[in-house]
Each structure stands twice: as structure tokens, then as C-alpha cells.
Amino acid sequence: MTPTADSTTNHDTARDRIHPYRLARRVWVLCLLDAAEQAGLTPISSEHFHRLAFLANCLSPAYELEPIDGKIYKYRSGPLYPDVQWDLDRMAVQGLSHVQGIRQLRTPTGVTLFVANYSMLAKGIHTLASLVKAPQARRQYQFLLEVAAAFGSLHGDSQETAALNDATYNDPDIATGDIIDFAEWQNRNFSVKTTESFDKLVPYNLPLGKQDRLYLYFRYLDRLVGAHA
Amino acid sequence: MTAEPIGGGAIDAIVKRTAEQDVGSLPLTSVGGGNSALGFVNEVLTYLRGWIQTHSSRDRSQDPTTLFLSCERPRFDADILGAQPVELFKIDRSLPLGGLILATARLHSVAQVKPVNATTISLQQLHALVAQLGAGDRPAVFFFPNDLRIVVCRDGLNGEEAFIEYSISEIGVASISEESVDRLLSDYHRFWLSTPSCPVRLWHDRTGFVPIEDAEIEIERWLVPLARLKFNESIIVKELALLSGRADVALLPRPGAATAGSAVIELKVLRSKHFAKDAAQANDYPAAENISGIKDGIDQAASYRDEVHAQLALLACYDLRKDTVAETVTGLQSTADTRSVGLRHYPVFNSARAMRRASPSAVSSRSRPRQSRG
């Protein structure tokens, strides 16, 4: 979802070199898109991608990884990362990913967004193969593969609303229009807390690994959304 | 500010329910990690278990053969075959199967090459489709719905030796009993382990009788998905950490489930040779160590059973020695009886010829007709 009047974010331009942080973010976005590809989720709508990105960000500490962004503006319509959107579109122009189905969407609040569907191109896959040779990128990629696979395991309607029902995004103390800070200055990450709570609740004190907690969390979201339905 | 505990009675109840109901049925391997064949087969078996239960009352005699083929990027593969990706598994299990199904690591989204309602597709057609895809080396699982057979092709359709047939007619057994656990172990041995052509590879150098380095772990790894298939209501875990050690495989009742029975299974490999990368340099494995290993296994099985209050304890000995004589195991029967541990002996042959030459009674043996501890 590309805001039509987005000029506030300080993106890279043709004149300045890409900042290492932005490069890391772009690699992260490419990893996540490929993870969605491998989970059979592509072409993925921008709306779904931002929701998946939020869950991946929020759950990163469960894999002892730094989130690419530890805060997010709480929209009623769901998570939206303008920077991630910039990277998505930029990569499409670079020929790393494919964009299709571009259309306008008018939100209930009157904002007009461009939405589209994204998928990987062969060039993106080959580029990624080189990028994930770095150990840190490899760890991130492995985590994102699991997140996307777990996200893909949600029932269709749960995929729509899982992020909105996420323990952190749905924190009742954070009103719509406020910033959810789960890893920047504060530590209000109830999603990770929930993953940790499984250890005390599983029968026979069965040992859980990071992957087990992650999947349990997504199954919890699936149940939660089902309960709401 | 620190995070506060999650709250809300209804939310907590869902978290608790998830922990109780879903543990023990989670993926066995990482996406994109090692042992992708194990993860893939586990997911297919899990899916088929649900599918068969959903269709338990239906006449499956006309249902077509299905081939599940592992793929990393189903959309790319589907493009090659001119197929439309369909989201089949994550919706429900009510749809009929059939044709070639390109399955992701978690089977959540697939491309089905033939229409979902296809009624006939021959094996030759399936092979041709896989060849067209250039995917003969990918893990694959055939499913024959009419007689509930599966064929696992661990190394893909090109790896002829790795084809194995397995009947899943007894899936979803309600309770864990000595008979049902024995059936699991004997089927597992017969179809998955007994010869070098079986899917579970235990030989580093079969002519020299040198097993792989972690033979017990390999046996345990593939036993778990089959146990989950058979005892679908129970919690099946491997390497259960206990005060007295780690139970190789534990079959435990799920809280709130109507199923009964519980068991711990210890696994031991009897060897003629130690592992060595250079098989020619492998040292002999002393016979006394094999006997000592069985004795330890009996003690471990009994201790783990008592610690988790299981009803059954079994020690399964997989015999990879040159001379797979059951007497090594049966000679310790009285020790096992004292601890109420069921002792089982499963010879693993280094060739199909060796298996044929073995007397029928040597193929597998239960050293005791029944054992149970209420």
C-alpha cells in the first residue's frame, strides 16, 4: 500500500548511496517476500505482506533476532510500514520482484492507497542466494521462512485478521493512532511473552524449541480468530 | 517499562488450550533446513491422517492415485506445468485428492496439476509430469486411497532403492496398548528399516557392517511421524527430558482426550563395528558392550516409565551385527521381566539376500508374548 502523498520518509535517492540500515532492511524485505513465495503465499497483496512483516518483526526476539523496526503506528486498517512499501516497490523496479494488480484503495478514514500484489522473480531469487551467505542474513532468512510457513498455515480468514489480533498489536492500552513500541524504547512485546508462556502450559513439562513456540503462537492466533468469528 | 503478563480469562484459556492440544503435533524439521525428506514425509502423513479420518465413511474404491511432490516454490513449478496454484490443505480436508500435488514444506498451499476432481491418472502420467518438471530427486509420497497405501520415495522418483510401501489402514488407533505399540514397531521395522533399500538408512558401509554414526537418532527420528500417524490422539515426543535421563520416544495421553494408554520406548542399536569415516578403519564393537547396552536400556526404560507414570516400557533392540542372533537379547529376558520391560529384537540386514537367508523367525521377534503394567 503506497501512500499517494508520501514525501516525509527519508528514502534513498539516485544521488545518495543507500544507508547500510536501509540496505539491511531491503534485504530483509526480499527475504520475507521469498519466504512468502516458498510458503505458497504469492502473489501476496501489499496488505497481507505488511501484516506478515509486522508479525515477523514482533516475533523476531523469540528467535533472538533484532526486529527491523521496533515500533509501528497503530492503524485501524492494520499494520503498514511505509519504508517497507518503498523497498517493495523499489525492488519491483529493480527487477527483483514482480508487481501486478496495481489498484487504488480508499480507506474508511478517507486516505487513498495504492495496493498491489507481489511475487519473486528469478533475478530476486538469484540475488538472494548470494545475500544469505552472510551468517546474520542467513539467520534472519531462516526465521522468516518459518514465520511465513506458519503464517501460511493459518486458515484463510485468520490470515486476514491474525495481525490485528496479535497480542502486541491488539494491546488495549494502545489506542488507534498511537505508536506501538515493542522493541524501540519500551518492551511491550506481548507476542513474545505469549510464546514464552507456552513453556509453563504444555503438559509433562515438554521441552519447547523456538520453532515450537512460534508455531504454537500461530495456532493460538488461528484459534483466537476462530473464536472471534 | 516491562511487559505485563497476557491477560483476560478467555485469552488465557485459548493460550492454554493451544499448549495442550497442539504440542506433540508440531513440525519436526525446519523449513529449508536439513532432513527435508523427514519434514516433508511427516507433513504428508499428518495431512493424510486427517484426510482419511474425514473420509472414513466414504467409498474410496474409485479415488485416484495422488503423488505429493516436495517443492520450494510451487508457483514457479506450476508455471512450468501450466497448472494453477490452489490452496487446498489450509482450507479443509473435504476435497478429494488426485493427480500430482506440488507441496510446500508445510503443505499449506499447493499447486495441483490435475483438477481437484480428477478421477483417473496413471502412475506413468505422474512419472511423466515429474520428469517434465525435472524433479526426480525431490522427496515424494504416493497415496493410494482405495487400499490406504502410501509409498515413500525418500530420495525422489529417481532413487529406485528408496521406494517403500506402507499400509496406513490402522491409522488413528484410539489407545496405546502393548499390541498397538508392537504393531507400530514391527511395521516400522519391516517397511522402514529391515534392509538397505528401506527409507531409513542405517549403514555407513553395509558390506563391512559399519553403521552410521547416530543410528539410534536416525531410528528415533523416523519412528516419531509414524507413531503420530497411528496414535493421533496422543502426544508423541522424542528425547523427552526427565530427571533420570532422556526417554527416546514417549507416547503420552493428551489432557482431556478420551484416549487411554501410555508408553516409553527405548531404542538400542547392536553393532559389530564402531563407526568410522573410513569404514576400513572401523574397530570391532565388543560383544560385552552390546550386552551392557541392553542392560542399560532395560534400566532406562523402567526408570522413564516410572517417572512419567506410563503403563508400558519397551526396549527395542535393532540388531546390525553380522550375526543377528536373537539370543543376545532373549538371554536378558529375566532381567527385563524383573523390571516389567518388554524386550524386542529387530534384525537389520545388510542386504535383501541376507534377509531372505534368515529364517522367518529371525526377521523380528518378541521375546515375550505379552507384558503389561497396569
HADDOCK unambig.tbl for C-alpha pairs under 7 A between the chains (distance, minus, plus):
assign (segid A and resid 37 and name CA) (segid B and resid 73 and name CA) 6.04 0.50 0.50
assign (segid A and resid 38 and name CA) (segid B and resid 72 and name CA) 5.30 0.50 0.50
assign (segid A and resid 38 and name CA) (segid B and resid 73 and name CA) 4.78 0.50 0.50
assign (segid A and resid 38 and name CA) (segid B and resid 104 and name CA) 6.70 0.50 0.50
assign (segid A and resid 39 and name CA) (segid B and resid 104 and name CA) 6.08 0.50 0.50
assign (segid A and resid 39 and name CA) (segid B and resid 109 and name CA) 6.81 0.50 0.50
assign (segid A and resid 40 and name CA) (segid B and resid 73 and name CA) 6.71 0.50 0.50
assign (segid A and resid 40 and name CA) (segid B and resid 74 and name CA) 6.16 0.50 0.50
assign (segid A and resid 40 and name CA) (segid B and resid 75 and name CA) 6.92 0.50 0.50
assign (segid A and resid 40 and name CA) (segid B and resid 104 and name CA) 6.74 0.50 0.50
assign (segid A and resid 40 and name CA) (segid B and resid 109 and name CA) 5.14 0.50 0.50
assign (segid A and resid 40 and name CA) (segid B and resid 110 and name CA) 6.69 0.50 0.50
assign (segid A and resid 145 and name CA) (segid B and resid 31 and name CA) 6.32 0.50 0.50
assign (segid A and resid 146 and name CA) (segid B and resid 31 and name CA) 6.07 0.50 0.50
assign (segid A and resid 149 and name CA) (segid B and resid 106 and name CA) 6.41 0.50 0.50
assign (segid A and resid 152 and name CA) (segid B and resid 108 and name CA) 5.91 0.50 0.50
assign (segid A and resid 153 and name CA) (segid B and resid 90 and name CA) 6.17 0.50 0.50
assign (segid A and resid 153 and name CA) (segid B and resid 108 and name CA) 5.36 0.50 0.50
assign (segid A and resid 154 and name CA) (segid B and resid 90 and name CA) 6.95 0.50 0.50
assign (segid A and resid 155 and name CA) (segid B and resid 90 and name CA) 5.68 0.50 0.50
assign (segid A and resid 155 and name CA) (segid B and resid 91 and name CA) 6.18 0.50 0.50
assign (segid A and resid 186 and name CA) (segid B and resid 1 and name CA) 5.79 0.50 0.50
assign (segid A and resid 187 and name CA) (segid B and resid 1 and name CA) 6.30 0.50 0.50
assign (segid A and resid 187 and name CA) (segid B and resid 2 and name CA) 5.60 0.50 0.50
assign (segid A and resid 187 and name CA) (segid B and resid 3 and name CA) 5.91 0.50 0.50
assign (segid A and resid 188 and name CA) (segid B and resid 2 and name CA) 6.42 0.50 0.50
assign (segid A and resid 188 and name CA) (segid B and resid 3 and name CA) 4.67 0.50 0.50
assign (segid A and resid 189 and name CA) (segid B and resid 3 and name CA) 6.37 0.50 0.50
assign (segid A and resid 190 and name CA) (segid B and resid 3 and name CA) 6.63 0.50 0.50
assign (segid A and resid 190 and name CA) (segid B and resid 6 and name CA) 6.52 0.50 0.50
assign (segid A and resid 194 and name CA) (segid B and resid 6 and name CA) 6.74 0.50 0.50
assign (segid A and resid 198 and name CA) (segid B and resid 19 and name CA) 5.82 0.50 0.50
assign (segid A and resid 201 and name CA) (segid B and resid 16 and name CA) 5.94 0.50 0.50
assign (segid A and resid 201 and name CA) (segid B and resid 19 and name CA) 5.87 0.50 0.50
assign (segid A and resid 202 and name CA) (segid B and resid 19 and name CA) 4.94 0.50 0.50
assign (segid A and resid 202 and name CA) (segid B and resid 20 and name CA) 5.47 0.50 0.50
assign (segid A and resid 202 and name CA) (segid B and resid 23 and name CA) 6.86 0.50 0.50
assign (segid A and resid 203 and name CA) (segid B and resid 20 and name CA) 6.16 0.50 0.50
assign (segid A and resid 206 and name CA) (segid B and resid 240 and name CA) 6.79 0.50 0.50
assign (segid A and resid 212 and name CA) (segid B and resid 26 and name CA) 6.46 0.50 0.50
assign (segid A and resid 216 and name CA) (segid B and resid 18 and name CA) 6.63 0.50 0.50
assign (segid A and resid 216 and name CA) (segid B and resid 19 and name CA) 6.83 0.50 0.50
assign (segid A and resid 216 and name CA) (segid B and resid 22 and name CA) 6.91 0.50 0.50
assign (segid A and resid 219 and name CA) (segid B and resid 18 and name CA) 6.78 0.50 0.50
assign (segid A and resid 220 and name CA) (segid B and resid 14 and name CA) 6.63 0.50 0.50
assign (segid A and resid 220 and name CA) (segid B and resid 15 and name CA) 6.01 0.50 0.50
assign (segid A and resid 220 and name CA) (segid B and resid 18 and name CA) 5.67 0.50 0.50
assign (segid A and resid 223 and name CA) (segid B and resid 14 and name CA) 6.98 0.50 0.50
assign (segid A and resid 224 and name CA) (segid B and resid 14 and name CA) 6.78 0.50 0.50
